[in-house]
């Protein structure tokens, strides 16, 4: 399995952006953790298909209720107090000062996202995913996220970026580009 480089600052900015937008746009005016994680997946799926890269480089795990961005989920469980997250101390302090849970599933952003961390295309795909999915129920999100990429992965195993891009409508040329991007990324980190 090939991985992209996880960009924790972009991940935090993306989570904060989605949480703020869900508070504005969702029917219940709250940022539900499940919905937040699914919107991140749908935004990444769009971004991979259009722009050949993942937003924050997180890898997705095919869990029972659909794809989950693994490092972001770890970060959220850490904030909630029922998990751990490996990162440098300054980032962990920033995460703790940026988000909290008002109950087991409701995410409360405490600060505004650093929009300098997100590209225009990142925001474009996140906004489209929010527009398309913010009013969906748990069941609808679960069903929609059980796409071809999810079906290709084994339960509780990593999903393939190329499969996620295909599920988002990427052409064969785009998928080949993503494959090469991942090979180059993995080669650099193996050095």
N, C-alpha and C positions, 0 to 999 in steps of 0.2 A: 504494500500500500504506500502510495506517495502522499506526502503532506505538503501543504503550503506553510509559509511562516505565519504564525499567529501574531497579530498586531494588537496587543492588549489596549493601547490607547484608542485605536479605532473601534475596537469592540466595545469599550466603555462608552465612547461617544455615540455609537450606534444604539446601544441599549438605552441610554438616556434620551436620545432623540425619539426612539419608538415609544418609550414610556410616557414622555410628554405628549406626543401626538395621540396615543391611545386615550389619555385623560381628556383630550380635546374632542376626539372623533368617535370613540366607541359609544354604543348606546347606553352603557352603564357608567360611563365617565371614569373608568378605572383601568389601570394597567395590570392585567392578569398575566402571571408568569407564563402560562401555557401559550396564550395568544402572542405574547412578546417573542417567545422562542420560535413559534411557527412563522411569524411575520419576518423574523430574521432569516429563516430558511427560504421563504418565498422570495424575499429580496435578493438573497444570494443566488438563488436559482435563476432569476431574471438577469442578475449582473453577470453571472458566468456565461449565460447564453448570448448576451449582447456584447459584453466588454472583455471576455476571456479571463476574468480573475474574480476571486472571492472578495467580498468586502473587507473582512478582517482576517481572512486566512484560517478561520476555525474549521475543524473537521467535524463532520456530522456522523452521529451514531444512530442506527436504525433501531430505536426503542419501540416498545409495544404500541405507544400512542403516536408514533411517527418520528421523523427525523429531529434530532436534538443537537444544537451546536455544543460540542463537548466542553470546551474550555469556558465558554460563556455560562453554561449551566453550572459548572463547578464554581464559578465566580458568584453566581446568584445563590447557590446553596450555602456558600461560605458566608455571604451577607446575612442570610436567613438564620445561620447558626447551626446548620446540620450537614456541613461538608467542609472540605478544605480546598484551598486554592494556592498554587505555587506561583509566586511572583516576588519581585523585590519589595522591600518594606515600604518604600515611598509610594509605589503603585497601590499596594494593599491599603495603606492609609487613605489614599485618594478614593479608592472604591468605597471604603466604609463611610467616608464623608459625602459620597455622592448618591447613595441609594439606601433604602431601608424597606422592610416589609411591614405593613400594618396588620397583616394576618398571614397565614401560611402561603397564600398565592398572590396577594396584592402588592405590587411593586410601587413604591413611592420615590420618584426622583427628587433629590434634595437640592440639586444644582442644575443649571442649564448645560446642555451638551457643548463640548468644544467643537464647533462646526468646522474649524480649521483642520480637524483630523479626518473629516469626511469629504470625499470628492463630490463634484456636482453629480456624477453618475451614481455614486453611492446613494445620495439623497434622492435622486430621481427614482431609483429602484425601490428604496425603502418607502417613499411616498406612494408609489403605485401599489405596493404590497399592502400598505395600510388602507388605502382607498378600497382595494378589492376585498380584503379579508377582515377588517376591523369589526364588522357587524356579524361575522360568522360565529356560530355556536361551537362548543367544544367538539361535538360530533362532526360538524361540517369541516372544521379545521383538520380533524383526524382523518377524515375520508379524503380530503383534498391533498393532504401531505403523504398519503400512502400511494405515491406515484410510481412510475416505472423505476426510478432510481432507488426508491425505498425497497421495492420488490426484488431488485437485483442483489441487495445486501442480505447477509445473514442477520438474524435477530441479535441485537446487542453488539453488532460489529460495525466497523467504519464503512461509510458509504463512499463511493467513488466520485470524485469531482467531475469526471467525464460523463458519468451517468446522470448526475444532477444537471449538468449543462444540457444534455440531450432531453431530459424531462422538461427543461425550460424552453425547448425549441431550437437549440443550437444546431447549426449545420455541421456536416462532417469536417469541413475545414476549421471551424471554430473548435470543435472537439480535439482535433489534431494539434491546434495551437495550444490549447489548455494542457494537453498531454506533454508537449515540449516544455511549456512553462514550468510544470511540476517537476519534470526531469532535471531541468536546469536549477531550480530552487533546491531540490534534494541533493544535487551534486555539490552546490555551494556549501550547504550545511554539513556535508560529509567530509569536507576538507579540514 
